[in-house]
Amino acid sequence: MKIILSILFCMSLQMCSQVKQPEKSTSMDNPTTKNNPYYSRNDRTKLNVPNSEWKKILPAEVYAIAREADTERPGTGKYNVYDELGEYYCIVCGNHLFRSDAKFSSTCGWPSFFEADKEGTAYNRDSTFGMERTEVVCKRCDSHLGHVFNDGPPPTGTRYCMNSVSLEFVGDSEIAKK
């Protein structure tokens, strides 16, 4: 009986730790953006950087998701359960993607938005794994962000299901300081 209680206690601690809010950070202390010469929140010029170069710059997890269209496990992303006001940018190049007031709780296991920055996102047909889906990529660097579905809330009816690893959040409080 003690063993079962110990296991349940450990599981409850693990579950609590997964809803922790992400630590506040700026692009200056973010290892993904710090040594990235292509990162800019102001420049929307299309990038044509080969994956061999991105592989040298990006951490392995970011590279796998952003450049190889991998997916983080559901419920594990740092922005899945996150509701601070601010802006979401591409972690790879700094391009603006979403405003936080377009984010909603979809309970799908990934951060979801009902609207994207039309100048920040582009779309590709994705027929991997025997499914027909629409892939969402960063319009500036072509990094994989996630997928968009037609089962979202009003006013758009769309659900942009994104990988937290592909996103960088900047809170309104940080933006106001600049």
C-alpha positions in Angstrom: 0.0 0.0 0.0 2.9 2.4 0.8 4.4 1.7 -2.6 1.2 2.6 -4.4 0.8 5.8 -2.4 4.4 6.7 -3.1 3.9 6.2 -6.8 0.7 8.3 -6.8 2.4 11.1 -4.9 5.3 11.2 -7.4 2.9 11.2 -10.3 0.9 14.1 -8.8 4.2 16.1 -8.4 5.1 15.5 -12.0 1.7 16.6 -13.2 1.9 19.8 -11.2 5.3 20.7 -12.7 3.9 20.5 -16.3 1.7 23.5 -15.9 4.5 25.8 -14.7 4.6 29.1 -16.5 7.6 29.7 -18.7 10.4 31.8 -17.2 10.5 35.4 -18.4 13.2 35.9 -21.0 14.3 38.3 -23.6 16.0 37.6 -26.9 19.2 38.7 -25.3 19.2 35.7 -22.9 17.6 33.2 -25.2 20.2 30.8 -26.4 18.3 30.2 -29.6 18.3 33.8 -30.6 21.5 35.0 -28.9 23.9 33.6 -31.5 21.6 33.7 -34.5 22.7 36.3 -37.1 19.4 35.9 -38.9 17.2 36.7 -36.0 15.3 40.1 -36.2 11.9 41.2 -34.9 11.9 44.1 -37.5 13.2 42.6 -40.7 10.6 40.7 -42.8 12.9 40.1 -45.7 12.6 36.5 -46.9 15.5 34.3 -45.7 17.1 31.6 -47.9 19.4 29.9 -45.4 20.2 26.2 -46.0 19.4 23.7 -43.3 23.1 22.9 -42.9 23.5 26.5 -41.6 20.4 26.3 -39.4 21.7 23.1 -37.9 24.9 24.9 -36.7 22.8 27.7 -35.1 19.7 26.1 -33.6 19.5 23.8 -30.6 18.7 20.2 -31.6 15.1 20.3 -30.4 14.3 23.6 -32.2 16.0 22.3 -35.3 14.0 19.0 -35.3 10.7 20.8 -35.0 11.3 23.9 -37.0 13.4 22.5 -39.9 12.4 18.8 -40.0 8.7 19.3 -39.1 8.9 17.2 -36.0 6.2 17.7 -33.3 6.6 18.2 -29.5 4.6 15.7 -27.3 1.1 17.0 -26.5 0.7 18.8 -23.2 4.5 19.4 -22.8 4.9 22.8 -24.5 5.7 25.8 -22.3 3.0 27.9 -24.0 0.2 25.3 -24.0 -1.2 26.6 -20.7 -0.1 30.2 -20.8 -2.2 33.3 -20.8 0.0 36.4 -20.4 -0.7 39.3 -22.9 1.9 39.9 -25.6 3.2 38.8 -28.9 4.5 35.5 -30.3 7.4 35.4 -32.7 9.2 32.7 -34.7 12.0 31.4 -32.5 14.2 30.8 -35.5 14.1 34.2 -37.2 12.1 36.6 -35.0 9.2 37.1 -37.5 5.9 38.1 -35.8 3.3 35.3 -35.9 0.5 35.8 -33.3 -1.0 38.1 -30.8 -1.9 36.6 -27.4 -5.5 37.8 -27.5 -6.0 35.4 -30.5 -5.0 32.4 -28.3 -7.6 30.1 -26.8 -7.7 27.0 -24.7 -8.4 24.2 -27.2 -7.4 21.3 -24.9 -5.7 19.6 -27.8 -2.3 19.6 -26.0 -0.6 22.4 -28.0 -1.0 26.2 -27.9 -3.9 27.2 -30.2 -4.8 30.5 -31.9 -7.8 31.4 -33.9 -6.0 34.0 -36.0 -2.4 34.5 -37.3 -0.5 37.4 -38.6 -1.1 37.2 -42.3 2.3 38.8 -43.0 4.0 36.3 -40.7 2.6 32.9 -41.8 2.4 30.8 -44.9 0.8 27.4 -45.7 1.8 24.1 -47.3 -0.1 21.0 -48.1 0.9 18.2 -45.7 -0.1 14.6 -46.6 2.3 12.8 -44.2 1.1 9.9 -42.0 -1.8 9.3 -44.4 -3.6 12.5 -43.4 -4.4 15.6 -45.4 -3.5 18.7 -43.3 -2.4 22.2 -43.8 1.1 23.0 -42.4 1.8 26.4 -41.0 5.3 27.8 -41.6 7.0 31.1 -40.9 6.7 33.3 -44.0 10.2 34.7 -43.5 12.3 31.5 -42.8 10.0 28.6 -43.8 10.3 27.0 -40.4 7.6 24.5 -39.4 5.2 25.9 -36.7 2.4 23.4 -36.7 -0.9 22.9 -38.5 -4.2 24.8 -39.0 -7.6 23.2 -38.8 -11.2 24.3 -39.5 -12.5 23.5 -36.0 -11.7 26.7 -34.1 -13.9 29.2 -32.4 -15.5 32.3 -33.9 -14.8 34.7 -35.4 -12.5 32.7 -37.8 -13.5 29.1 -37.1 -9.8 28.2 -37.5 -7.4 26.5 -34.9 -3.7 27.2 -35.4 -2.2 24.3 -33.5 1.4 25.3 -32.8 4.5 23.8 -31.3 5.7 25.9 -28.3 9.3 25.1 -29.3 8.8 27.1 -32.5 7.5 30.1 -30.6 9.1 33.0 -28.6 6.8 35.0 -26.4 7.4 38.7 -25.6 5.0 40.1 -23.0 3.4 43.5 -23.3 5.2 44.6 -20.2 8.6 43.9 -21.8 7.5 45.6 -25.1 6.4 48.7 -23.1 9.9 49.1 -21.6 11.4 49.7 -25.0 
